[in-house]
Amino acid sequence: MKIEINKMSVSDLDLIAEKLYEEFDDLWNYNVFKSELESENSKYIVAKQNDEIIGYAGIWIAIDIAHITNIVVKKDMRRTGIGSLLLQELINMCKELKILEITLEVNEHNSNAISLYKKFGFEQVGLRKKYYRNQDNAIIMTIDFKRDKAV
Ligand SMILES: CC(C)(COP(=O)(O)OP(=O)(O)OC[C@H]1O[C@@H](n2cnc3c(N)ncnc32)[C@H](O)[C@@H]1OP(=O)(O)O)[C@@H](O)C(=O)NCCC(=O)NCCS
C-alpha cells in the first residue's frame, strides 16, 4: 500500500474533524487544533492512502525543543506501521530544524504508544501525577539528540 506523508492543511483538518470520533479516538477542540495549525511554532503532518487520511501527528516547537502534541492512527489501520512512519517523519523534521530534544507526555496506561516511543529511542525522564482529566498519570519521555547521536 502506498502511503504519503504531507504537511497538514486546514482542509485536511476539516476531513479529520468530520470522522474523528468514529475513526480516530482523539481530537482537541477543533478551534484549538486550527489555531495550532496556523501557528508558526507548530508543524502537523498527515498520512494518506488513496487520498484518505489514515493518521496525523504534530509537534510544537520552542526554540530548540520540540514537543509531540499528537500522534493518532485511524483505528482500523493500527499496527500496520503508520504510527512509525509518522513518528519517523516528525523526528526527521526535528533533525532538519536542528532541534536538540523532543519531549512528550503519554498516559502511563497507554502501553501501545509507550512501546512505539521506546522503539524510536524515547526514554522515560519523569512522571506528571494526575495529569489527565481522569486523574491518570502521564509519563514524560524524551529523545536527547545532544546525547543520542545515532537516532
Ligand atoms: C499509538 C499509535 C499511534 C501507534 O500507531 P500504529 O500505527 O498502530 O503503530 P505501528 O504499527 O507503527 O507500531 C509501532 C510499534 O508500536 C508498538 N505498538 C503499537 N500498537 C501496539 C499494540 N497494539 N500492542 C503492542 N505494541 C504496539 C509496537 O512497539 C510496534 O512495533 P512492532 O510492530 O515492531 O511490535 C496508535 O495505537 C494510536 O493511534 N493510538 C491512539 C492515539 C494515541 O494513544 N496516541 C499517542 C498519544 S501520546
The ligand as a Tripos MOL2 file, in Angstrom:
@<TRIPOS>MOLECULE
LIG
   48    50     1     0     0
SMALL
NO_CHARGES

@<TRIPOS>ATOM
      1 C1         -0.0390    4.6830   19.3750 C.3       1 LIG1
      2 C2         -0.4010    4.5910   17.9010 C.3       1 LIG1
      3 C3         -0.2090    5.9620   17.2450 C.3       1 LIG1
      4 C4          0.5370    3.5580   17.2410 C.3       1 LIG1
      5 O1          0.2990    3.5870   15.8360 O.3       1 LIG1
      6 P1          0.4280    2.2650   14.9390 P.3       1 LIG1
      7 O2          0.3060    2.6640   13.5320 O.co2     1 LIG1
      8 O3         -0.5340    1.2350   15.4290 O.co2     1 LIG1
      9 O4          1.9260    1.8190   15.2840 O.3       1 LIG1
     10 P2          2.8840    0.8730   14.4120 P.3       1 LIG1
     11 O5          2.0660   -0.1310   13.6510 O.co2     1 LIG1
     12 O6          3.8250    1.7040   13.6590 O.co2     1 LIG1
     13 O7          3.6400    0.0970   15.5730 O.3       1 LIG1
     14 C5          4.9190    0.5350   16.0050 C.3       1 LIG1
     15 C6          5.2090   -0.0310   17.3720 C.3       1 LIG1
     16 O8          4.2930    0.4810   18.3400 O.3       1 LIG1
     17 C7          4.0310   -0.5290   19.3320 C.3       1 LIG1
     18 N1          2.6210   -0.9010   19.2490 N.ar      1 LIG1
     19 C8          1.6750   -0.2840   18.5030 C.ar      1 LIG1
     20 N2          0.4840   -0.8920   18.6800 N.ar      1 LIG1
     21 C9          0.6800   -1.8810   19.5720 C.ar      1 LIG1
     22 C10        -0.1820   -2.8540   20.1540 C.ar      1 LIG1
     23 N3         -1.4980   -2.9060   19.8610 N.pl3     1 LIG1
     24 N4          0.3590   -3.7210   21.0440 N.ar      1 LIG1
     25 C11         1.6630   -3.6780   21.3490 C.ar      1 LIG1
     26 N5          2.5350   -2.7690   20.8130 N.ar      1 LIG1
     27 C12         2.0470   -1.8940   19.9340 C.ar      1 LIG1
     28 C13         4.9250   -1.6860   18.9870 C.3       1 LIG1
     29 O9          6.1670   -1.4750   19.6260 O.3       1 LIG1
     30 C14         5.0740   -1.5320   17.4880 C.3       1 LIG1
     31 O10         6.2310   -2.1250   16.9680 O.3       1 LIG1
     32 P3          6.1610   -3.6590   16.4670 P.3       1 LIG1
     33 O11         5.0290   -3.7240   15.4870 O.co2     1 LIG1
     34 O12         7.5160   -3.8640   15.8410 O.co2     1 LIG1
     35 O13         5.9270   -4.5030   17.6780 O.co2     1 LIG1
     36 C15        -1.8830    4.0860   17.7170 C.3       1 LIG1
     37 O14        -2.0780    2.9490   18.5110 O.3       1 LIG1
     38 C16        -2.9300    5.1320   18.0730 C.2       1 LIG1
     39 O15        -3.3680    5.9190   17.2280 O.2       1 LIG1
     40 N6         -3.3830    5.1490   19.3490 N.am      1 LIG1
     41 C17        -4.4010    6.1150   19.8110 C.3       1 LIG1
     42 C18        -3.8250    7.5090   19.9440 C.3       1 LIG1
     43 C19        -2.6970    7.5530   20.9340 C.2       1 LIG1
     44 O16        -2.7720    6.9410   22.0040 O.2       1 LIG1
     45 N7         -1.6350    8.3070   20.5940 N.am      1 LIG1
     46 C20        -0.4930    8.5060   21.4510 C.3       1 LIG1
     47 C21        -0.7420    9.6980   22.3070 C.3       1 LIG1
     48 S1          0.6430   10.0280   23.3860 S.3       1 LIG1
@<TRIPOS>BOND
     1     1     2 1
     2     2     3 1
     3     2     4 1
     4     2    36 1
     5     4     5 1
     6     5     6 1
     7     6     7 2
     8     6     8 1
     9     6     9 1
    10     9    10 1
    11    10    11 2
    12    10    12 1
    13    10    13 1
    14    13    14 1
    15    14    15 1
    16    15    16 1
    17    15    30 1
    18    16    17 1
    19    17    18 1
    20    17    28 1
    21    18    19 ar
    22    18    27 ar
    23    19    20 ar
    24    20    21 ar
    25    21    22 ar
    26    21    27 ar
    27    22    23 1
    28    22    24 ar
    29    24    25 ar
    30    25    26 ar
    31    26    27 ar
    32    28    29 1
    33    28    30 1
    34    30    31 1
    35    31    32 1
    36    32    33 2
    37    32    34 1
    38    32    35 1
    39    36    37 1
    40    36    38 1
    41    38    39 2
    42    38    40 1
    43    40    41 1
    44    41    42 1
    45    42    43 1
    46    43    44 2
    47    43    45 1
    48    45    46 1
    49    46    47 1
    50    47    48 1
@<TRIPOS>SUBSTRUCTURE
     1 LIG1         1 GROUP 0 **** ****
